[in-house]
Amino acid sequence: IECKRLVAQSTEYAELKEIFSPAHNFKAYRQALRDANPPLIPYLGRFLTDLTFIEDANKIRQANDHIHFRKCYLVAEVIQELQRHQQTPYNLTVVPIIREYVTDVSQIASEEECYRRSQMQQRKKKVLK
């Protein structure tokens, strides 16, 4: 509880809360994304939400049976924006010990072990409440 209070008082938390505010269709997040220097990993959910709204709000064919090109244009805009964020490669240096850890198959727990760990975490959360 003390940790939550400290996080809530931090300036970083306040800035992130403002950026990720859903006000005006996530206007602050959209602007921060446009202003950011790549490479970056945008929140994919925002793009999926935009595509869903475009799909649900616009029919592919208009009343006169013509193709609704505005809808196609809107879908293309969303996809192109996402692709822009994929153009700049990451300039990462390989850290051998981390690569070995991540690629070591013997580190992967069985499904039963994962389930057991999940149950333990859920019990801990209930005790803390």
TORVO-211586 format. One line per 5 residues: their letters; for each residue x, y, z of N, C-alpha, C, O. Coordinates in nm, 4 decimals. Layout:
BEGIN
A	X,Y,Z,X,Y,Z,X,Y,Z,X,Y,Z  ...;
This chain:
BEGIN
IECKR	0.0839,-0.1183,0.0000,0.0000,0.0000,0.0000,0.0885,0.1248,0.0000,0.0600,0.2218,-0.0701  0.1953,0.1214,0.0785,0.2889,0.2337,0.0828,0.3523,0.2557,-0.0544,0.3703,0.3693,-0.0982  0.3857,0.1464,-0.1207,0.4464,0.1544,-0.2533,0.3503,0.2212,-0.3517,0.3916,0.3060,-0.4308  0.2229,0.1835,-0.3474,0.1231,0.2432,-0.4356,0.1124,0.3934,-0.4114,0.0980,0.4711,-0.5058  0.1196,0.4341,-0.2847,0.1107,0.5760,-0.2509,0.2313,0.6507,-0.3062,0.2166,0.7600,-0.3610;
LVAQS	0.3507,0.5928,-0.2923,0.4719,0.6569,-0.3425,0.4697,0.6685,-0.4944,0.5089,0.7712,-0.5497  0.4237,0.5627,-0.5620,0.4148,0.5660,-0.7084,0.3169,0.6735,-0.7519,0.3446,0.7491,-0.8450  0.2029,0.6809,-0.6854,0.1009,0.7785,-0.7214,0.1498,0.9218,-0.7035,0.0995,1.0125,-0.7698  0.2472,0.9436,-0.6150,0.3001,1.0778,-0.5915,0.4148,1.1139,-0.6853,0.4539,1.2304,-0.6915  0.4689,1.0180,-0.7575,0.5854,1.0459,-0.8415,0.5469,1.1279,-0.9634,0.4355,1.1174,-1.0147;
TEYAE	0.6411,1.2099,-1.0091,0.6143,1.2932,-1.1270,0.6077,1.2079,-1.2532,0.5321,1.2395,-1.3450  0.6860,1.1002,-1.2589,0.6821,1.0123,-1.3759,0.5444,0.9495,-1.3912,0.4915,0.9394,-1.5019  0.4877,0.9079,-1.2801,0.3544,0.8480,-1.2834,0.2521,0.9497,-1.3324,0.1654,0.9173,-1.4136  0.2625,1.0714,-1.2834,0.1684,1.1761,-1.3245,0.1806,1.2037,-1.4742,0.0799,1.2221,-1.5425  0.3042,1.2065,-1.5253,0.3248,1.2289,-1.6687,0.2663,1.1150,-1.7511,0.1985,1.1387,-1.8511;
LKEIF	0.2924,0.9914,-1.7095,0.2391,0.8761,-1.7818,0.0870,0.8717,-1.7759,0.0211,0.8377,-1.8741  0.0327,0.9058,-1.6617,-0.1125,0.9074,-1.6460,-0.1750,1.0090,-1.7416,-0.2803,0.9841,-1.8003  -0.1090,1.1231,-1.7562,-0.1589,1.2265,-1.8481,-0.1469,1.1804,-1.9932,-0.2398,1.1990,-2.0719  -0.0329,1.1203,-2.0291,-0.0121,1.0751,-2.1671,-0.1122,0.9664,-2.2043,-0.1663,0.9681,-2.3149  -0.1376,0.8728,-2.1148,-0.2250,0.7598,-2.1462,-0.3709,0.7829,-2.1083,-0.4496,0.6884,-2.1022;
SPAHN	-0.4061,0.9065,-2.0834,-0.5448,0.9395,-2.0533,-0.6319,0.9103,-2.1761,-0.5940,0.9454,-2.2878  -0.7469,0.8472,-2.1570,-0.8338,0.8177,-2.2717,-0.9087,0.9400,-2.3241,-0.9861,0.9289,-2.4192  -0.8866,1.0562,-2.2632,-0.9574,1.1774,-2.3057,-0.9305,1.2090,-2.4520,-0.8179,1.1973,-2.5004  -1.0352,1.2488,-2.5204,-1.0270,1.2894,-2.6620,-0.9621,1.1808,-2.7486,-0.8769,1.2094,-2.8327  -1.0041,1.0564,-2.7262,-0.9553,0.9431,-2.8059,-0.8026,0.9290,-2.7959,-0.7342,0.9112,-2.8967;
FKAYR	-0.7510,0.9372,-2.6734,-0.6079,0.9220,-2.6461,-0.5240,1.0252,-2.7222,-0.4179,0.9932,-2.7758  -0.5727,1.1472,-2.7257,-0.5057,1.2535,-2.8006,-0.3620,1.2751,-2.7527,-0.2717,1.2902,-2.8350  -0.3397,1.2768,-2.6230,-0.2049,1.3002,-2.5696,-0.1103,1.1870,-2.6097,0.0053,1.2122,-2.6436  -0.1587,1.0619,-2.6060,-0.0747,0.9488,-2.6456,-0.0420,0.9557,-2.7940,0.0718,0.9314,-2.8343  -0.1408,0.9884,-2.8744,-0.1187,0.9976,-3.0190,-0.0139,1.1055,-3.0495,0.0718,1.0870,-3.1359;
QALRD	-0.0218,1.2172,-2.9781,0.0748,1.3254,-3.0001,0.2137,1.2832,-2.9523,0.3130,1.3098,-3.0200  0.2215,1.2181,-2.8375,0.3500,1.1715,-2.7860,0.4138,1.0715,-2.8824,0.5355,1.0714,-2.9009  0.3328,0.9880,-2.9425,0.3818,0.8905,-3.0395,0.4366,0.9602,-3.1636,0.5403,0.9208,-3.2169  0.3666,1.0636,-3.2092,0.4145,1.1387,-3.3268,0.5451,1.2113,-3.2963,0.6313,1.2230,-3.3834  0.5603,1.2605,-3.1724,0.6779,1.3383,-3.1345,0.7985,1.2521,-3.0970,0.9111,1.3017,-3.0925;
ANPPL	0.7759,1.1254,-3.0705,0.8830,1.0370,-3.0233,0.9808,1.0031,-3.1356,0.9435,0.9942,-3.2526  1.1056,0.9848,-3.0969,1.2081,0.9445,-3.1922,1.2177,0.7924,-3.1948,1.2323,0.7293,-3.0901  1.2095,0.7330,-3.3142,1.2218,0.5877,-3.3219,1.3647,0.5450,-3.2936,1.4556,0.6277,-3.3009  1.3867,0.4208,-3.2621,1.2894,0.3118,-3.2602,1.2046,0.3151,-3.1333,1.2482,0.3622,-3.0282  1.0852,0.2649,-3.1460,0.9938,0.2555,-3.0330,0.8939,0.1440,-3.0584,0.8777,0.0976,-3.1713;
IPYLG	0.8284,0.1024,-2.9537,0.7257,-0.0012,-2.9642,0.5939,0.0620,-2.9208,0.5714,0.0817,-2.8014  0.5070,0.0938,-3.0159,0.3796,0.1554,-2.9789,0.2844,0.0521,-2.9196,0.3018,-0.0685,-2.9370  0.1842,0.1023,-2.8496,0.0822,0.0149,-2.7926,-0.0068,-0.0346,-2.9056,-0.0815,0.0432,-2.9651  0.0010,-0.1628,-2.9350,-0.0708,-0.2221,-3.0468,-0.2222,-0.2129,-3.0304,-0.2950,-0.2038,-3.1292  -0.2688,-0.2152,-2.9080,-0.4129,-0.2077,-2.8824,-0.4780,-0.0840,-2.9410,-0.5930,-0.0885,-2.9845;
RFLTD	-0.4054,0.0260,-2.9423,-0.4606,0.1487,-2.9998,-0.4876,0.1334,-3.1485,-0.5904,0.1791,-3.1983  -0.3962,0.0696,-3.2192,-0.4141,0.0479,-3.3628,-0.5288,-0.0494,-3.3890,-0.6080,-0.0299,-3.4812  -0.5368,-0.1532,-3.3079,-0.6444,-0.2502,-3.3239,-0.7804,-0.1866,-3.2947,-0.8794,-0.2162,-3.3617  -0.7841,-0.0997,-3.1950,-0.9089,-0.0297,-3.1633,-0.9498,0.0603,-3.2794,-1.0668,0.0637,-3.3177  -0.8541,0.1326,-3.3348,-0.8849,0.2190,-3.4490,-0.9390,0.1370,-3.5657,-1.0379,0.1751,-3.6283;
LTFIE	-0.8745,0.0251,-3.5944,-0.9202,-0.0596,-3.7052,-1.0602,-0.1156,-3.6787,-1.1425,-0.1252,-3.7697  -1.0857,-0.1519,-3.5547,-1.2174,-0.2045,-3.5190,-1.3249,-0.0980,-3.5391,-1.4309,-0.1268,-3.5947  -1.2986,0.0236,-3.4948,-1.3970,0.1310,-3.5120,-1.4194,0.1629,-3.6594,-1.5324,0.1873,-3.7015  -1.3129,0.1627,-3.7367,-1.3275,0.1884,-3.8805,-1.4134,0.0794,-3.9434,-1.5015,0.1079,-4.0245  -1.3875,-0.0445,-3.9062,-1.4622,-0.1578,-3.9618,-1.6098,-0.1513,-3.9218,-1.6982,-0.1692,-4.0055;
DANKI	-1.6352,-0.1258,-3.7946,-1.7731,-0.1264,-3.7454,-1.8543,-0.0059,-3.7921,-1.9757,-0.0160,-3.8102  -1.7884,0.1070,-3.8116,-1.8607,0.2301,-3.8433,-1.8807,0.2522,-3.9930,-1.9593,0.3385,-4.0322  -1.8120,0.1769,-4.0762,-1.8175,0.2019,-4.2206,-1.8398,0.0719,-4.2969,-1.7683,-0.0264,-4.2773  -1.9369,0.0732,-4.3812,-1.9594,-0.0430,-4.4680,-1.8621,-0.0362,-4.5845,-1.8229,0.0726,-4.6266  -1.8232,-0.1512,-4.6366,-1.7304,-0.1545,-4.7497,-1.7983,-0.1074,-4.8780,-1.7333,-0.0541,-4.9679;
RQAND	-1.9293,-0.1276,-4.8852,-2.0049,-0.0823,-5.0032,-2.1033,0.0263,-4.9604,-2.1667,0.0173,-4.8553  -2.1140,0.1264,-5.0424,-2.2079,0.2344,-5.0154,-2.3473,0.1932,-5.0621,-2.3650,0.0861,-5.1202  -2.4450,0.2782,-5.0366,-2.5842,0.2477,-5.0733,-2.6006,0.2244,-5.2227,-2.6852,0.1451,-5.2641  -2.5205,0.2928,-5.3043,-2.5291,0.2773,-5.4495,-2.4429,0.1606,-5.5005,-2.4214,0.1480,-5.6210  -2.3946,0.0769,-5.4110,-2.3132,-0.0410,-5.4397,-2.1709,-0.0072,-5.4863,-2.0985,-0.0946,-5.5339;
HIHFR	-2.1316,0.1189,-5.4723,-1.9933,0.1560,-5.5004,-1.9062,0.1225,-5.3793,-1.9537,0.1211,-5.2658  -1.7800,0.0960,-5.4049,-1.6871,0.0673,-5.2956,-1.6615,0.1957,-5.2174,-1.6421,0.3023,-5.2758  -1.6618,0.1847,-5.0878,-1.6401,0.2984,-4.9991,-1.4888,0.3173,-4.9826,-1.4284,0.2617,-4.8908  -1.4287,0.3957,-5.0715,-1.2842,0.4134,-5.0710,-1.2345,0.4893,-4.9488,-1.1193,0.4725,-4.9086  -1.3184,0.5714,-4.8898,-1.2778,0.6434,-4.7682,-1.2450,0.5436,-4.6581,-1.1493,0.5637,-4.5833;
KCYLV	-1.3223,0.4370,-4.6470,-1.2946,0.3342,-4.5472,-1.1602,0.2697,-4.5760,-1.0802,0.2495,-4.4847  -1.1352,0.2375,-4.7006,-1.0070,0.1764,-4.7392,-0.8911,0.2699,-4.7059,-0.7863,0.2251,-4.6594  -0.9096,0.3980,-4.7295,-0.8082,0.4984,-4.7003,-0.7807,0.5050,-4.5502,-0.6650,0.5124,-4.5089  -0.8862,0.5023,-4.4679,-0.8701,0.5070,-4.3224,-0.7935,0.3851,-4.2705,-0.7059,0.3982,-4.1850  -0.8265,0.2677,-4.3219,-0.7558,0.1454,-4.2824,-0.6087,0.1565,-4.3218,-0.5203,0.1225,-4.2431;
AEVIQ	-0.5826,0.2042,-4.4435,-0.4451,0.2181,-4.4907,-0.3662,0.3159,-4.4038,-0.2483,0.2927,-4.3768  -0.4293,0.4247,-4.3599,-0.3616,0.5217,-4.2729,-0.3149,0.4575,-4.1435,-0.2020,0.4797,-4.0998  -0.4012,0.3780,-4.0823,-0.3667,0.3128,-3.9554,-0.2509,0.2152,-3.9764,-0.1568,0.2121,-3.8972  -0.2581,0.1368,-4.0816,-0.1526,0.0386,-4.1089,-0.0209,0.1082,-4.1422,0.0850,0.0641,-4.0974  -0.0261,0.2160,-4.2200,0.0963,0.2885,-4.2540,0.1606,0.3505,-4.1303,0.2831,0.3518,-4.1180;
ELQRH	0.0791,0.4015,-4.0391,0.1354,0.4577,-3.9161,0.2072,0.3500,-3.8360,0.3165,0.3732,-3.7844  0.1472,0.2345,-3.8257,0.2111,0.1239,-3.7551,0.3407,0.0826,-3.8250,0.4408,0.0556,-3.7587  0.3395,0.0777,-3.9554,0.4587,0.0398,-4.0311,0.5708,0.1421,-4.0149,0.6882,0.1051,-4.0154  0.5367,0.2695,-4.0006,0.6403,0.3726,-3.9798,0.7230,0.3427,-3.8559,0.8433,0.3689,-3.8529  0.6589,0.2881,-3.7545,0.7303,0.2571,-3.6300,0.8191,0.1338,-3.6443,0.9023,0.1071,-3.5576;
QQTPY	0.8024,0.0593,-3.7521,0.8831,-0.0614,-3.7740,1.0010,-0.0360,-3.8663,1.0795,-0.1277,-3.8905  1.0163,0.0846,-3.9184,1.1200,0.1126,-4.0170,1.2594,0.1294,-3.9566,1.3586,0.0913,-4.0189  1.2678,0.1853,-3.8377,1.3973,0.2108,-3.7758,1.4398,0.0892,-3.6950,1.3713,0.0503,-3.6004  1.5524,0.0289,-3.7317,1.5966,-0.0901,-3.6577,1.6554,-0.0520,-3.5217,1.7054,0.0588,-3.5025  1.6480,-0.1447,-3.4301,1.7097,-0.1264,-3.2997,1.8585,-0.1523,-3.3133,1.8997,-0.2454,-3.3826;
NLTVV	1.9375,-0.0721,-3.2490,2.0821,-0.0877,-3.2524,2.1256,-0.1472,-3.1182,2.1831,-0.0786,-3.0337  2.0969,-0.2749,-3.1011,2.1234,-0.3421,-2.9738,2.2526,-0.4223,-2.9806,2.2880,-0.4774,-3.0848  2.3209,-0.4276,-2.8695,2.4420,-0.5076,-2.8588,2.4058,-0.6397,-2.7922,2.3343,-0.6421,-2.6920  2.4550,-0.7481,-2.8479,2.4283,-0.8804,-2.7919,2.5037,-0.8951,-2.6604,2.6236,-0.8681,-2.6529  2.4322,-0.9382,-2.5571,2.4930,-0.9696,-2.4283,2.4852,-1.1211,-2.4158,2.3778,-1.1758,-2.3909;
PIIRE	2.5994,-1.1900,-2.4332,2.5977,-1.3371,-2.4420,2.5251,-1.4067,-2.3271,2.4499,-1.5010,-2.3515  2.5449,-1.3641,-2.2053,2.4820,-1.4334,-2.0924,2.3301,-1.4203,-2.0969,2.2590,-1.5135,-2.0594  2.2802,-1.3066,-2.1421,2.1354,-1.2880,-2.1542,2.0819,-1.3708,-2.2700,1.9764,-1.4333,-2.2587  2.1545,-1.3714,-2.3815,2.1111,-1.4521,-2.4962,2.1039,-1.5997,-2.4569,2.0078,-1.6680,-2.4923  2.2037,-1.6494,-2.3849,2.2033,-1.7901,-2.3430,2.0850,-1.8191,-2.2517,2.0203,-1.9231,-2.2640;
YVTDV	2.0571,-1.7273,-2.1604,1.9460,-1.7474,-2.0677,1.8129,-1.7527,-2.1426,1.7298,-1.8398,-2.1169  1.7936,-1.6597,-2.2346,1.6672,-1.6514,-2.3074,1.6481,-1.7697,-2.4015,1.5355,-1.8158,-2.4201  1.7546,-1.8188,-2.4603,1.7426,-1.9277,-2.5579,1.7596,-2.0658,-2.4970,1.7474,-2.1658,-2.5678  1.7874,-2.0739,-2.3672,1.8072,-2.2036,-2.3021,1.6724,-2.2708,-2.2782,1.5962,-2.2291,-2.1910  1.6437,-2.3741,-2.3554,1.5153,-2.4441,-2.3478,1.4961,-2.5128,-2.2127,1.3826,-2.5299,-2.1682;
SQIAS	1.6036,-2.5519,-2.1478,1.5901,-2.6215,-2.0202,1.5338,-2.5300,-1.9113,1.4873,-2.5791,-1.8084  1.5371,-2.3973,-1.9321,1.4830,-2.3030,-1.8346,1.3306,-2.2964,-1.8383,1.2681,-2.2474,-1.7442  1.2708,-2.3452,-1.9464,1.1257,-2.3360,-1.9629,1.0574,-2.4356,-1.8699,1.0882,-2.5548,-1.8706  0.9648,-2.3849,-1.7904,0.8922,-2.4700,-1.6965,0.7807,-2.5444,-1.7703,0.7323,-2.5001,-1.8744  0.7421,-2.6570,-1.7141,0.6326,-2.7335,-1.7719,0.5011,-2.6591,-1.7495,0.4946,-2.5660,-1.6693;
EEECY	0.3980,-2.7004,-1.8199,0.2674,-2.6368,-1.8035,0.2180,-2.6525,-1.6602,0.1592,-2.5600,-1.6042  0.2416,-2.7689,-1.6010,0.1982,-2.7932,-1.4632,0.2708,-2.7002,-1.3661,0.2106,-2.6479,-1.2724  0.4013,-2.6802,-1.3894,0.4796,-2.5921,-1.3027,0.4331,-2.4475,-1.3180,0.4237,-2.3750,-1.2190  0.4049,-2.4061,-1.4376,0.3541,-2.2706,-1.4608,0.2204,-2.2510,-1.3893,0.1968,-2.1463,-1.3291  0.1338,-2.3510,-1.3958,0.0038,-2.3440,-1.3302,0.0221,-2.3356,-1.1782,-0.0455,-2.2575,-1.1112;
RRSQM	0.1125,-2.4152,-1.1253,0.1387,-2.4147,-0.9812,0.1889,-2.2772,-0.9363,0.1449,-2.2253,-0.8337  0.2798,-2.2195,-1.0119,0.3322,-2.0863,-0.9786,0.2222,-1.9800,-0.9867,0.2166,-1.8888,-0.9042  0.1361,-1.9929,-1.0856,0.0258,-1.8992,-1.1010,-0.0673,-1.9060,-0.9798,-0.1109,-1.8030,-0.9283  -0.0968,-2.0261,-0.9357,-0.1834,-2.0436,-0.8190,-0.1203,-1.9824,-0.6945,-0.1892,-1.9213,-0.6129  0.0110,-1.9991,-0.6801,0.0810,-1.9409,-0.5648,0.0705,-1.7882,-0.5671,0.0477,-1.7258,-0.4634;
QQRKK	0.0871,-1.7289,-0.6841,0.0794,-1.5835,-0.6962,-0.0606,-1.5338,-0.6632,-0.0759,-1.4308,-0.5977  -0.1622,-1.6056,-0.7078,-0.2992,-1.5649,-0.6797,-0.3280,-1.5708,-0.5303,-0.3962,-1.4837,-0.4763  -0.2759,-1.6742,-0.4631,-0.2952,-1.6850,-0.3185,-0.2276,-1.5694,-0.2467,-0.2824,-1.5145,-0.1512  -0.1074,-1.5321,-0.2931,-0.0360,-1.4217,-0.2304,-0.1137,-1.2915,-0.2456,-0.1197,-1.2115,-0.1522  -0.1725,-1.2701,-0.3615,-0.2509,-1.1481,-0.3845,-0.3713,-1.1419,-0.2923,-0.4051,-1.0352,-0.2409;
KVLK	-0.4370,-1.2568,-0.2707,-0.5538,-1.2606,-0.1832,-0.5140,-1.2289,-0.0398,-0.5880,-1.1611,0.0314  -0.3974,-1.2775,0.0036,-0.3508,-1.2533,0.1399,-0.3181,-1.1052,0.1579,-0.3438,-1.0493,0.2645  -0.2621,-1.0411,0.0560,-0.2253,-0.9002,0.0665,-0.3451,-0.8074,0.0690,-0.3353,-0.6956,0.1196  -0.4577,-0.8511,0.0156,-0.5776,-0.7662,0.0134,-0.6385,-0.7610,0.1461,-0.7405,-0.6946,0.1646;
